[in-house]
Amino acid sequence: MTLNRSVPANILLPHVFYEDVAAALHWLSNAFGFAEYHRFGLPDGEGLHGAMIRRGEAWVMLKSPGSSATSPSKLGGSSQQLMIFVEELEEHYRAALAAGVHIAEELHVTEYGEQQYVALDLEGHTWIFARHARDVAPEEWGAVTAGRI
């Protein structure tokens, strides 16, 4: 695979739409600990059109809405959730609380072995921050694996 310094993600790069990319960039950095990689402007030279952020190996592209996409604040709800794995989850959770983040689900361990919490960002996107708490076979909590379907 060819490496590209402009798009360093190799597996998945979600594009998340915000009405105010600059505000989102600032908020996500302060609330969730993302670091800015790069930013770019609108075609007319006015404002911020997009920015790429990362937290560890997780990369996310922030973009202004276009004709085919909008933010949850305009939709009245979110159509996806982004799950980011963080090893220092309890510390991350406390920092999010201290930053005033809206916590939708408190820190807990799921039946499928993930310790996680769910938060909403400034425009209503749902973020799940998690770590593997224990190894659980899918069948133990009721899932059916592809080999059994």
C-alpha positions in Angstrom: 0.0 0.0 0.0 1.3 3.5 -0.9 1.6 5.8 2.1 0.1 9.2 1.9 1.1 11.9 4.4 -2.0 13.9 3.6 -4.2 10.9 4.6 -2.2 8.8 7.0 -5.1 6.5 8.0 -4.8 3.0 6.4 -8.0 1.2 7.3 -10.9 3.5 8.0 -11.3 7.3 8.0 -14.7 8.5 9.0 -15.8 11.9 7.8 -17.9 13.6 10.4 -19.8 16.7 9.5 -20.1 19.9 11.6 -21.8 23.2 11.0 -18.8 24.9 12.6 -15.6 22.9 12.0 -13.4 25.3 13.9 -15.5 25.1 17.0 -15.7 21.3 16.7 -11.9 21.1 16.3 -11.4 23.1 19.5 -14.1 21.2 21.4 -12.9 17.7 20.4 -9.3 18.6 21.4 -10.3 19.9 24.8 -13.1 17.4 25.6 -11.7 14.2 24.2 -8.0 14.8 23.7 -7.8 14.7 20.0 -4.8 16.4 18.3 -5.0 18.3 15.1 -3.0 16.9 12.1 -4.0 19.4 9.4 -6.7 21.8 8.3 -7.9 23.3 5.1 -10.2 26.2 4.0 -13.3 26.7 1.9 -12.8 27.1 -1.8 -13.5 30.9 -1.6 -10.7 31.3 1.0 -13.2 32.1 3.8 -13.4 29.9 6.8 -12.4 26.4 7.7 -13.8 23.6 5.5 -12.1 20.6 7.1 -9.6 19.3 9.5 -8.0 15.9 10.3 -7.6 14.9 13.9 -6.2 11.9 15.7 -6.1 10.2 19.0 -3.5 7.5 19.1 -4.1 5.5 15.9 -7.7 6.7 15.5 -8.0 9.2 12.7 -11.1 11.3 12.0 -11.8 13.9 9.3 -14.0 16.9 10.3 -15.8 18.5 7.4 -18.3 21.2 6.7 -21.7 20.0 5.5 -22.2 19.8 1.7 -25.2 19.0 -0.5 -25.1 15.3 0.5 -24.4 15.4 4.2 -25.3 17.5 7.3 -24.7 17.4 11.1 -27.0 15.9 13.7 -27.8 19.4 14.9 -29.7 19.9 11.6 -31.1 16.4 11.5 -32.4 16.3 15.0 -30.5 13.1 15.7 -27.4 11.1 14.8 -27.1 8.3 12.2 -24.0 6.7 13.5 -21.7 6.2 16.5 -18.0 6.5 16.6 -16.1 4.1 18.9 -12.6 5.0 19.9 -10.5 2.6 22.0 -8.5 4.2 24.8 -6.3 2.3 27.2 -6.6 4.9 30.0 -10.4 4.9 29.9 -11.2 5.9 33.5 -8.8 9.0 33.2 -10.4 9.9 29.8 -13.9 9.6 31.4 -12.9 11.9 34.3 -11.4 14.4 31.9 -14.6 14.4 29.8 -16.7 15.0 32.9 -14.4 17.9 34.0 -14.7 19.4 30.5 -18.5 19.4 30.9 -19.2 16.8 28.2 -22.8 15.5 28.0 -22.5 11.8 29.1 -25.3 9.7 27.5 -24.2 6.5 29.2 -22.0 6.3 32.3 -18.9 4.2 32.4 -19.8 0.5 32.6 -18.8 -3.0 31.5 -21.0 -4.5 28.8 -22.1 -8.1 28.6 -19.7 -8.5 25.6 -16.6 -7.5 27.6 -16.1 -3.8 26.8 -15.7 -1.1 29.4 -17.1 2.0 27.9 -19.0 5.3 28.2 -21.1 7.2 25.6 -20.9 10.9 25.1 -22.5 13.5 22.9 -20.4 16.3 21.3 -21.3 19.9 20.8 -23.4 19.2 17.7 -24.9 15.9 18.8 -22.6 13.2 17.3 -22.4 10.1 19.5 -18.9 9.0 20.6 -18.2 5.8 22.5 -14.9 5.5 24.3 -14.0 2.0 25.3 -11.3 -0.5 26.2 -11.4 -4.3 26.2 -12.2 -5.3 29.8 -12.3 -9.1 29.3 -12.4 -11.7 26.5 -15.9 -12.9 25.9 -17.0 -15.4 23.2 -19.8 -14.0 21.1 -22.0 -17.0 21.9 -21.8 -16.2 25.6 -23.9 -13.1 25.3 -26.3 -14.4 22.5 -24.6 -13.5 19.3 -24.5 -15.9 16.4 -21.2 -16.1 14.6 -21.1 -16.2 10.8 -20.0 -19.9 10.7 -23.3 -20.8 12.5 -25.7 -18.7 10.4 
